[in-house]
Amino acid sequence: MTNLRLRYQTVEFGKTDIHLCTLRNKQEFDDPTGVAENLGISSATWPIFGVIWPSSLVLAHFIFDYETDSKRILEVGCGMALSSLLLNKQCADITATDYHPEAQKFLHRNALLNGTKAIVFEQTDWAAKSDDLGVFDLIIGSDLLYEDSHIDLLSSFIEVHSKPTCEVIIVDPGRGRKSKLSSRMIEFGFTSTHQKPTHTGYLDKEFKGHILKFAR
């Protein structure tokens, strides 16, 4: 990360502070050996993982006082993993995943910044046929549906990693794909509800998206 300009910030959840080292902005890029390029990550999309997006803030605030006791939790497409860091500080059983090759380095660094144990991480491709993750009681994620192809990939990935009784919480900023994802999740036996987040004074602008909740 030596060629990247970084930013340090603190996000407050009541009396809980989460300290973060992120990319300075969405213009940062460093892929000298072409690792990300070989994964299909272009220079334009490379920085997306490395900043805090409104959807990730909404997810973290929603999950802050959510019932997570004894649940095995998976964060999908974690990016800067704000929710994972928060849950880890609450001593929850959290595993984080992302496709980006730099995500794990930032996750490790930020866990140290917060004085907590390391967070289990696995670099995952939703299209992969197998991985070592296992199944979970609660699966969370934010701003995951950038393309139509992601609907089937994400829903199938969630299905593979869901226990028979499972909750899923996805924060969608309004990219127009939430209904299609809901339809696929219903096919997998989940119920589906959409709700607007409340008390979003921590955001700079009005949030036009929804919190998608699935359960079975």
N, C-alpha and C positions, 0 to 999 in steps of 0.2 A: 504493500500500500504506500510505498515511499514516494511514488510519482503522482499521488493523488492529493488534492487539497481537501482537507477534512473540516468538519464542523462538530463542535461539542455542544450539546443541549440537554436540558432536563425537562421531562414531562411530568406534571404533577397529577396524582390521583388521590384526592383527599390529603392525608398525611404521608402518602407513599410517593417517593420520588424515583423515577427511572432515568438514569443517566445514559446518554447515547453518543457514540461517535458515528457520524454518518458522512456521506459525501457532502462537500460544501454546497453543491448545486447539481442540476441536471445536465451540466456541460462536462462534467468530469469523465475521463475515459482512460483506461490503461489495460491494454491486452497485448503486451510485447511479444509473447510467444504464440498468439493466436488460439489460446485455449477456448475463450468464449466464442470466437468466430467459428471454430470447428464444431461448436454446439449449436450453431445457427443464430447466435446472438450478435447482432450488428452493432457498430459503433453508436448508432442513434439510440438503440434500445438498451445498451449496456448499463447506463447510469440509473435506469428505472428502479432497480432493486435497492439502490443505496440512499434514498431520501425517505422522509416520513410523509406519507400521503394522507389526505383527509379521511379516506376510508379506513386506514389503519388506526387512526385516532378514534374514530367511531367504534371500531371493533374493540379496542382496548378499554375504552370507557364503558362499553356495554358488558364486557366480560369481567370488569373489575369486581363487581359484587355478585357475579353469577355463581350458582351452586356448582362447585367443581370438586367437592370432597370425594376422595376415593376413585374419581374418574381418570381414566387414561385418556390424555388429550393430545391431539395432533393439530399443528398449525401448517396449513398447506400454502405454498408460495409465500413464505414468511418475509422475504425481503429483509428489512431491518429488524424484524421479529419483535416489535414493541409488545404485542400481546404475550408472546412467549416469555419475554423478560419479566413482564409484570406477573404472570402466573408462576414463574420460577421463584420470584421473590415471595410469593404467597405459599411456597412449598408445594405447589401442585405438580402432578406427574405429567410433564409436558415434553413432547418431541416436536422439533421443528424441521421443516423440509423446504427446499428451494432448488431450482434448476441452475441458478447462477453460480459459477465457480468461486466467486468471492464471498458469497453469503456466509459461509461457515467461519471465515476469518473474522468478519465483523461481529458475528454472534459470540464467538469466544472472547473477543476483546470487550464487548459490552457486558457480558456476564461478569468479567473481572472488574469492570468499572463499577458495577452494582454490588460487588462483594458477595456474589452468590455462587453456587456450584455451577459447573459447566452444564449446558443444556444439550441433551442428546440431539444430534443432527444427522440427517441423511440427505445427500444430494439425489433428487428424484426427477425422473422424466415420467409425466403422466401416461405416456404411451408405452412405457416399458412393460414387459410381460410379467416381471417379478421383481421384488425387492425384499428387504429384511425388516420392514416396518411392523408387520403384524396388524392387529385390529384394535379399534379404539371405541371408547364410550362417547366421546365428544370430538368433533372435527370442526375447526374454525379456519377462516381465511377472509381476505379482503381484496377487492378490486382484481379479480382473477379472470374475468371474461373479456379479453381483448379482441378475440376473433370468434366467428361462429364455430370453428372447429374445436374450440375450447369447451363447448357445451358438453359434447359426448365424452371428450377426454377427461374432463373434471368429474362429471357424474359417475363415470365408470371407475375412476380412481377412488372416489369416495366410497362407492359400493364395495370395492375389493377390501377396503380398510375399515369398514363399519362392522361393529358387532351386531348381532341380530336386533338388540335394543340399542339405539344410537341416536344422538342429537347432532345436528349440523347447523352451524351459524356462519353465513356468508354475508359480508357487507358489500353491496354493489352500488357504485356511484351513479348509476343510471346510463349504462352503455347499451340498453335496449335488448338485453338477452336474458333478463331474470325470469320471464314467463317460460321461455324455452327450457331453461335449466330446471324450473319447477316441474314442468311436464315430464322430464326425464327422471327426476327424483321420485315423482309419484309412481312411475313405472317400476321403480325399484322398491316400492312399498312404503315410501315415506309420505307423511302428511306435509302440507306446505302452507306457510303463512308469510306475509310480507308486512313489515311495519316501518314507519318513519322513526328515526331516532329522535329522542327528546333531549332538552337541556344541552344543546350543542354550542354553548357560549365559548367553548374552547377552540372553536373553528373561526377562521377569518371571514368565511363566506357561508351563505346558506347551503346546507347539504341537500342536494336534490335526489339522492339515492335512497335505498331501502336496506333494512336488515332482513335478510332472508333466513327463515328458520324452518328446518326440516326435522321430522322426528318419526321414529317407528318403534 
